[in-house]
Amino acid sequence: MSDHPRDEFRTQLLNHTMRFAAAYVPAYGEVAYRCLSDVHALAQLPSLPILKKSDILMRPEAFRHISMEPHLIQHTSGTSGQILHVHRSKEELAAIESFFSKSDEPTDKTTPVIISILGSTTDAIQTPAPAVGQVFRLNLRDPTWRSRIQDVVRAPWEYVEGTHHARPAVIVGLESDLRVLTALLRECSFDFSSASISSLITSGDVITRRLRRYYESTWRAPLFDQYGLSEIFGSCNQCGVCGHLHPDPHVIMEVVNPISSEPVSDGVGIAVFTTLAPFVQCQPFIRYWSGDLVEISEVSCPVDLLGFRLLGRLYKSVSLPGLTGSGIVLSAIEAYDALDDFSEIASSGMFKWLWEIKDHSQLGHLKFDLRMDSDRGSHTLVATIETRFTPHLYPEQSESLKFRIRDALCKRSGSLRESIQAGHMSLRINLKPPGSIDSFMPDMVE
């Protein structure tokens, strides 16, 4: 067993969680989980079966506490299939409140202001947990608040309760909402050097290298990724020390091979999560299959020994039949990251209710499609990409763009490059004129 403090904490909670689940959740008392109570260490978790969303949807009551009443019902977004309802009890919410409440609260002058931006998901129900600062919810759907965003980011402490002292401020929200906020401020020629923002924390969408440069140079503040699932209480946060994502200490994360489900200690696999009591009691998930690809590596970091980078949805990634390991030659995020540097590629128009924005395509996503065509042992990755110009009218520009896209994809994915060089597959780029691909919303990450 790892002697890292986080793993020691997880192991302590794991022992209680296994006994609790076996005693009170019907599914975990069945034959498939007969050795549940014998799991006392993190290394023993692979002896238990993988739990998938479809298993829960088939008989949701079997994965709920036999007598605990739900106090809060959340739900998944539905972007990756049928919506799953997640039940939270009063008991676990009380445990969360107790654990995260600090006895040594910082003073009013040092408590950061958290600007929680709401735009695309104002109706989302979140698990209530004490924040590390005073929270101000900025609703971008409200035109009154949109008209005041310059004042909010200049002096956010003026919009929270208590003594109004200048203090650090952090913007937290979905990447799509940060995109809206940034675009609104740029439309009114806002001077970002006057913003009192110390950092940005985003989740829910991919942060490409171009986007990171854009946000950090615009806001003059560092940006940190956050990854999580609606089903799981806990998230994975980008570390300020090593730069990797680490899971919260109150959740267990494993990585398994997407084909065999065998544990992966180094390389590409699927993230699997186990929720822990007392933070989750009403509907515990043990070895829950996220459907998200990650690249894991053991890192020498004082925060956590498990570090990884997110690669996106498995079903949005491209696999090559017969390839050893994960079988993945190009992940969803690798593809998007490579293509995001090309201004010639069209974007979908989003948030069209924002009348203040002139060009809504700046709020959208790149319009492209990837598929692997296989015929009698021959495999071709076909990348269909919509451009901002009509390709057949500009043949030289089109050929140059195809060459540069091919080069960028191969540089971004070593597996793709090696598979092409070895003759296992080929790559074909198809350019399409404006309007060829329907409005595109990539489901790359939860």
C-alpha positions as MATLAB code, in Angstrom:
seq = 'MSDHPRDEFRTQLLNHTMRFAAAYVPAYGEVAYRCLSDVHALAQLPSLPILKKSDILMRPEAFRHISMEPHLIQHTSGTSGQILHVHRSKEELAAIESFFSKSDEPTDKTTPVIISILGSTTDAIQTPAPAVGQVFRLNLRDPTWRSRIQDVVRAPWEYVEGTHHARPAVIVGLESDLRVLTALLRECSFDFSSASISSLITSGDVITRRLRRYYESTWRAPLFDQYGLSEIFGSCNQCGVCGHLHPDPHVIMEVVNPISSEPVSDGVGIAVFTTLAPFVQCQPFIRYWSGDLVEISEVSCPVDLLGFRLLGRLYKSVSLPGLTGSGIVLSAIEAYDALDDFSEIASSGMFKWLWEIKDHSQLGHLKFDLRMDSDRGSHTLVATIETRFTPHLYPEQSESLKFRIRDALCKRSGSLRESIQAGHMSLRINLKPPGSIDSFMPDMVE';
ca = [
       0.000    0.000    0.000;
       1.180    3.512   -0.751;
       2.201    5.482    2.329;
       1.128    8.742    0.734;
      -1.245   10.606    3.106;
      -4.004   10.767    0.492;
      -3.887    7.015   -0.124;
      -3.864    6.314    3.602;
      -6.987    8.458    3.957;
      -8.669    6.689    1.025;
      -7.852    3.277    2.483;
      -9.434    4.198    5.805;
     -12.617    5.289    4.054;
     -12.550    2.274    1.725;
     -12.835   -0.232    4.574;
     -15.940    1.481    5.905;
     -17.417    1.985    2.426;
     -17.186   -1.694    1.492;
     -18.912   -2.845    4.682;
     -21.534   -0.119    4.375;
     -22.342   -0.954    0.739;
     -22.557   -4.701    1.385;
     -24.951   -4.159    4.289;
     -27.295   -1.521    2.879;
     -27.191   -1.526   -0.945;
     -28.874   -4.604   -2.503;
     -26.670   -4.887   -5.609;
     -23.506   -5.045   -3.521;
     -24.861   -7.983   -1.564;
     -25.136  -10.147   -4.675;
     -22.824  -12.912   -5.871;
     -20.754  -10.639   -8.127;
     -19.717   -8.687   -5.031;
     -19.352  -11.623   -2.638;
     -15.791  -10.569   -1.708;
     -16.730   -6.916   -1.157;
     -16.251   -6.987    2.603;
     -12.801   -8.527    2.139;
     -11.499   -5.516    0.217;
      -9.306   -3.634    2.676;
      -6.712   -2.007    0.413;
      -6.655   -0.001   -2.794;
      -4.692   -2.757   -4.535;
      -7.587   -5.183   -3.945;
     -10.171   -3.121   -5.837;
      -9.468   -4.803   -9.226;
     -10.962   -8.003   -7.787;
     -14.375   -6.326   -8.018;
     -16.390   -5.957  -11.238;
     -16.583   -2.769  -13.285;
     -19.845   -0.865  -12.823;
     -21.294    0.852  -15.894;
     -24.101    3.369  -16.234;
     -26.193    0.805  -18.112;
     -26.021   -1.533  -15.088;
     -27.531    1.161  -12.881;
     -30.155    2.250  -15.414;
     -31.418   -1.329  -15.735;
     -32.303   -1.474  -12.023;
     -31.578    1.817  -10.278;
     -33.235    0.816   -7.005;
     -30.702   -2.008   -6.539;
     -27.894    0.546   -6.277;
     -29.623    2.709   -3.672;
     -29.620    2.456    0.102;
     -32.500    0.264    1.279;
     -33.931    2.851    3.679;
     -32.136    6.165    3.212;
     -34.379    8.823    1.675;
     -32.994   11.131   -1.016;
     -32.794   14.773   -0.008;
     -31.335   15.978   -3.301;
     -31.642   14.460   -6.772;
     -29.097   15.401   -9.410;
     -28.803   14.143  -12.960;
     -26.208   13.633  -15.643;
     -26.245   15.865  -18.710;
     -27.442   13.172  -21.102;
     -24.829   14.065  -23.718;
     -23.432   10.536  -23.637;
     -26.718    8.636  -23.468;
     -29.695    8.217  -21.161;
     -29.852   10.542  -18.171;
     -28.911    8.977  -14.843;
     -30.499   10.356  -11.677;
     -28.158   10.557   -8.708;
     -29.598   10.583   -5.178;
     -28.000   12.427   -2.256;
     -29.164   11.951    1.333;
     -29.315   14.368    4.262;
     -26.761   12.218    6.051;
     -24.106   12.524    3.359;
     -24.753   16.232    2.832;
     -24.251   16.733    6.573;
     -20.991   14.761    6.392;
     -19.814   16.909    3.486;
     -20.700   20.085    5.372;
     -18.876   18.896    8.479;
     -15.730   17.775    6.655;
     -15.276   20.818    4.472;
     -16.140   23.421    7.084;
     -12.970   24.972    8.455;
     -12.576   25.995   12.063;
      -9.778   28.396   11.160;
     -11.611   30.489    8.592;
      -9.449   33.159    6.962;
     -10.220   36.749    7.771;
     -12.478   38.852    5.605;
      -9.466   40.613    4.102;
      -7.838   37.390    2.906;
     -10.871   35.292    1.966;
     -10.937   35.061   -1.825;
     -14.017   36.000   -3.781;
     -15.216   33.173   -6.016;
     -17.061   34.398   -9.094;
     -19.160   31.417  -10.149;
     -20.217   32.108  -13.727;
     -23.528   30.669  -14.882;
     -24.643   30.710  -18.481;
     -25.416   27.433  -20.190;
     -26.443   25.492  -17.057;
     -28.231   27.888  -14.716;
     -30.648   25.092  -13.743;
     -27.968   22.572  -12.768;
     -28.238   21.230   -9.217;
     -24.880   21.004   -7.498;
     -23.921   19.179   -4.334;
     -23.746   21.872   -1.647;
     -20.316   22.050   -0.048;
     -18.631   24.839    1.886;
     -16.448   26.947   -0.390;
     -12.977   28.218    0.406;
     -14.130   31.767   -0.223;
     -17.156   33.986   -0.526;
     -19.170   33.055   -3.601;
     -20.855   35.436   -5.998;
     -22.968   33.823   -8.721;
     -22.792   35.792  -11.952;
     -25.757   34.824  -14.131;
     -24.817   35.593  -17.725;
     -28.364   34.866  -18.871;
     -29.551   37.933  -16.998;
     -29.094   41.039  -19.205;
     -28.890   43.237  -16.106;
     -25.842   41.382  -14.851;
     -24.342   41.246  -18.331;
     -24.435   45.045  -18.341;
     -22.487   45.100  -15.068;
     -19.794   42.517  -15.761;
     -17.056   45.142  -16.115;
     -17.724   46.377  -12.582;
     -17.935   42.820  -11.260;
     -14.510   41.738  -12.525;
     -12.904   45.046  -11.517;
     -14.121   44.918   -7.900;
     -15.793   41.551   -7.194;
     -15.557   42.030   -3.424;
     -18.243   44.707   -3.726;
     -20.773   42.013   -4.630;
     -20.431   39.678   -1.639;
     -21.751   40.057    1.862;
     -19.560   41.404    4.620;
     -16.914   44.078    4.817;
     -15.921   45.135    1.322;
     -12.134   44.955    1.349;
     -10.095   44.415   -1.800;
      -8.991   40.795   -1.991;
      -8.066   38.070   -4.501;
     -10.781   36.809   -6.836;
     -11.091   33.532   -8.728;
     -13.378   32.855  -11.685;
     -14.882   29.355  -11.608;
     -17.208   27.787  -14.167;
     -17.676   25.812  -17.326;
     -15.248   26.622  -20.104;
     -18.171   27.543  -22.360;
     -19.329   30.124  -19.802;
     -15.829   31.546  -19.433;
     -15.774   31.826  -23.210;
     -18.991   33.860  -23.093;
     -17.773   36.127  -20.294;
     -14.485   36.802  -22.069;
     -16.216   37.522  -25.382;
     -18.691   39.918  -23.744;
     -15.868   41.884  -22.157;
     -13.879   41.991  -25.378;
     -16.940   43.260  -27.278;
     -17.001   46.335  -25.051;
     -13.204   46.829  -25.317;
     -12.687   46.076  -21.646;
      -9.204   46.715  -20.273;
      -8.355   43.333  -18.728;
      -5.412   44.835  -16.864;
      -8.007   46.475  -14.597;
      -9.575   43.114  -13.665;
      -8.980   41.864  -10.115;
      -8.723   38.203  -11.070;
      -5.932   36.028   -9.669;
      -6.795   32.739  -11.426;
      -9.300   30.913  -13.622;
     -10.701   27.426  -12.973;
     -12.711   25.734  -15.724;
     -14.415   22.395  -16.268;
     -16.811   20.693  -18.646;
     -14.897   21.157  -21.887;
     -11.476   20.754  -23.403;
      -8.821   23.391  -22.864;
      -6.625   23.308  -25.937;
      -3.167   24.809  -26.006;
      -4.524   27.718  -28.069;
      -7.361   28.341  -25.623;
      -4.997   28.267  -22.674;
      -2.767   30.877  -24.330;
      -5.835   32.957  -25.176;
      -7.333   32.942  -21.682;
      -4.097   33.424  -19.777;
      -2.863   36.244  -21.997;
      -6.275   37.941  -22.008;
      -6.949   37.733  -18.274;
      -3.280   37.934  -17.245;
      -3.937   35.068  -14.847;
      -3.166   31.327  -14.752;
      -5.852   28.862  -15.822;
      -6.396   25.512  -14.086;
      -8.388   22.563  -15.412;
     -10.957   20.679  -13.380;
     -12.467   17.348  -14.395;
     -15.359   15.493  -12.831;
     -18.544   13.512  -13.360;
     -22.069   14.396  -12.287;
     -22.328   10.894  -10.816;
     -19.306   11.277   -8.550;
     -18.916   13.561   -5.541;
     -15.378   14.776   -5.981;
     -13.341   16.024   -8.875;
      -9.858   15.996  -10.347;
      -7.962   19.249  -10.285;
      -4.912   20.455  -12.132;
      -1.971   20.597   -9.772;
      -0.070   23.827   -9.386;
       3.072   21.833   -8.569;
       3.346   19.179  -11.309;
       0.687   20.309  -13.797;
      -1.095   16.929  -13.846;
      -4.673   16.283  -12.788;
      -5.074   14.633   -9.372;
      -8.276   13.110   -7.928;
      -9.653   14.581   -4.717;
      -8.609   12.674   -1.579;
     -12.216   11.612   -0.874;
     -12.579    9.667   -4.135;
     -10.626    6.694   -5.511;
      -9.594    6.682   -9.145;
      -8.207    3.743  -11.090;
      -7.285    3.427  -14.753;
      -8.179    0.291  -16.705;
      -7.611   -0.941  -20.229;
     -10.626    0.000  -22.409;
     -10.688   -3.482  -23.967;
      -9.744   -5.904  -21.185;
     -10.566   -3.753  -18.108;
      -7.227   -4.825  -16.636;
      -5.461   -2.238  -14.442;
      -3.187    0.266  -16.191;
      -0.375    1.832  -14.164;
       1.286    3.709  -16.998;
      -0.219    4.699  -20.339;
      -3.712    5.168  -21.761;
      -6.894    3.772  -20.242;
     -10.363    4.508  -18.894;
     -10.845    6.376  -15.620;
     -12.800    4.323  -13.059;
     -14.080    5.907   -9.834;
     -15.138    4.630   -6.423;
     -17.129    6.940   -4.169;
     -16.456    6.808   -0.456;
     -18.595    6.973    2.672;
     -19.505    9.117    4.512;
     -19.427   11.538    1.552;
     -21.644    9.217   -0.517;
     -24.168    6.980    1.248;
     -27.491    6.956   -0.576;
     -26.152    5.707   -3.918;
     -22.533    4.521   -3.707;
     -20.717    3.676   -6.937;
     -17.880    1.149   -6.785;
     -15.453    1.038   -9.737;
     -17.723    3.190  -11.894;
     -16.739    3.299  -15.575;
     -16.473    6.952  -16.645;
     -16.128    6.345  -20.374;
     -13.324    8.921  -20.412;
      -9.836    8.198  -21.694;
      -6.872    9.379  -19.657;
      -3.130    9.014  -19.869;
      -1.777    8.055  -16.479;
       1.726    8.227  -15.098;
       3.225    7.924  -11.642;
       4.463   11.336  -10.669;
       6.838   12.485   -7.967;
       4.439   15.044   -6.582;
       3.827   15.808   -2.904;
       0.122   16.338   -3.624;
      -0.702   12.879   -5.029;
       1.167    9.991   -6.630;
      -1.513    9.500   -9.291;
      -1.262   12.092  -12.036;
      -2.954   12.052  -15.406;
      -4.044   14.089  -18.388;
      -7.489   13.875  -19.912;
      -7.896   12.534  -23.461;
     -11.693   12.727  -23.830;
     -14.573   10.359  -24.439;
     -13.690    6.829  -25.508;
     -16.462    6.679  -28.105;
     -15.277    9.964  -29.644;
     -11.749    8.624  -30.023;
     -10.412    6.600  -32.948;
      -9.167    3.062  -32.452;
      -7.271    0.734  -34.757;
      -8.305   -2.947  -34.799;
      -5.501   -5.205  -33.646;
      -3.412   -2.443  -32.096;
      -1.862   -3.519  -28.810;
      -2.501   -1.707  -25.552;
      -5.509    0.606  -25.508;
      -6.020    0.372  -29.274;
      -6.422    4.158  -29.471;
      -4.572    5.967  -32.258;
      -6.167    9.397  -31.832;
      -8.142   10.643  -28.845;
     -10.915   13.233  -29.056;
      -8.922   15.874  -27.212;
      -5.734   15.228  -29.192;
      -7.675   15.762  -32.419;
      -9.406   18.911  -31.214;
      -6.195   20.330  -29.789;
      -4.365   19.817  -33.087;
      -7.151   21.353  -35.194;
      -7.817   24.301  -32.905;
      -4.744   26.137  -34.199;
      -6.239   26.448  -37.700;
      -8.237   29.628  -38.260;
      -9.435   28.217  -41.602;
     -11.619   25.606  -39.863;
     -15.256   26.622  -39.326;
     -16.927   26.818  -35.928;
     -20.538   26.358  -34.915;
     -22.547   29.335  -33.712;
     -23.605   29.056  -30.072;
     -25.371   31.186  -27.449;
     -27.279   33.087  -30.110;
     -29.468   34.660  -27.429;
     -26.476   36.876  -26.606;
     -27.392   39.913  -28.688;
     -24.234   41.714  -27.533;
     -22.020   39.282  -29.471;
     -21.595   40.025  -33.171;
     -19.900   36.773  -34.230;
     -21.388   33.801  -32.383;
     -19.027   31.349  -34.065;
     -16.315   32.507  -31.645;
     -18.407   30.869  -28.913;
     -18.839   27.587  -30.759;
     -16.789   24.495  -31.500;
     -14.806   23.313  -34.483;
     -16.875   21.469  -37.068;
     -15.277   18.167  -37.985;
     -15.883   14.439  -37.896;
     -13.514   11.489  -37.502;
     -14.155    7.899  -38.508;
     -12.112    4.797  -39.214;
     -12.979    3.053  -42.491;
     -11.927   -0.591  -42.613;
     -12.120   -2.793  -45.693;
     -10.491   -6.221  -46.033;
      -7.712   -5.455  -43.600;
      -7.092   -1.938  -44.872;
      -7.757    0.886  -42.411;
      -8.163    4.580  -43.231;
      -8.807    7.364  -40.763;
     -11.080    9.851  -42.526;
     -11.126   13.387  -41.124;
     -13.997   15.423  -42.572;
     -13.513   19.100  -41.804;
     -15.659   22.127  -42.619;
     -13.694   25.186  -43.679;
     -14.546   28.878  -43.715;
     -13.972   28.963  -47.483;
     -15.123   26.841  -50.426;
     -12.285   24.335  -50.969;
     -12.710   23.674  -54.708;
     -12.466   27.407  -55.453;
      -9.063   27.591  -53.764;
      -7.277   24.340  -54.678;
      -3.762   25.429  -53.693;
      -4.907   26.768  -50.330;
      -6.888   23.559  -49.771;
      -3.939   21.270  -50.497;
      -1.715   23.327  -48.215;
      -4.296   23.139  -45.433;
      -4.645   19.362  -45.828;
      -0.886   18.942  -45.548;
      -0.681   21.126  -42.438;
      -3.631   19.380  -40.773;
      -2.111   15.978  -41.441;
       1.197   17.124  -40.003;
      -0.478   18.611  -36.904;
      -2.488   15.449  -36.170;
       0.573   13.230  -36.493;
       2.631   15.504  -34.272;
      -0.110   15.571  -31.639;
      -0.552   11.788  -31.514;
       2.531    9.591  -31.514;
       0.335    6.501  -31.830;
      -1.249    7.848  -35.023;
       2.113    8.793  -36.495;
       3.680    5.414  -35.712;
       0.687    3.462  -37.060;
       0.854    5.354  -40.367;
       4.623    4.960  -40.642;
       4.320    1.223  -39.959;
       1.758    0.871  -42.751;
      -1.039   -0.234  -40.422;
      -3.346    2.561  -41.574;
      -3.600    5.704  -43.681;
      -5.045    9.169  -43.123;
      -7.350   11.041  -45.505;
      -8.397   14.669  -45.047;
     -11.698   15.751  -46.624;
     -12.398   19.490  -46.683;
     -16.011   20.632  -46.951;
     -17.478   24.081  -47.747;
     -19.323   26.253  -45.198;
     -22.614   24.772  -44.003;
     -21.694   21.166  -44.806;
     -21.601   19.919  -41.224;
     -24.520   20.444  -38.867;
     -24.073   22.634  -35.811;
     -21.476   20.745  -33.860;
     -21.195   20.233  -30.115;
     -18.376   17.831  -29.311;
     -19.070   15.532  -26.394;
     -15.390   15.183  -25.610;
     -15.563   15.302  -21.843;
     -18.201   15.227  -19.117;
];
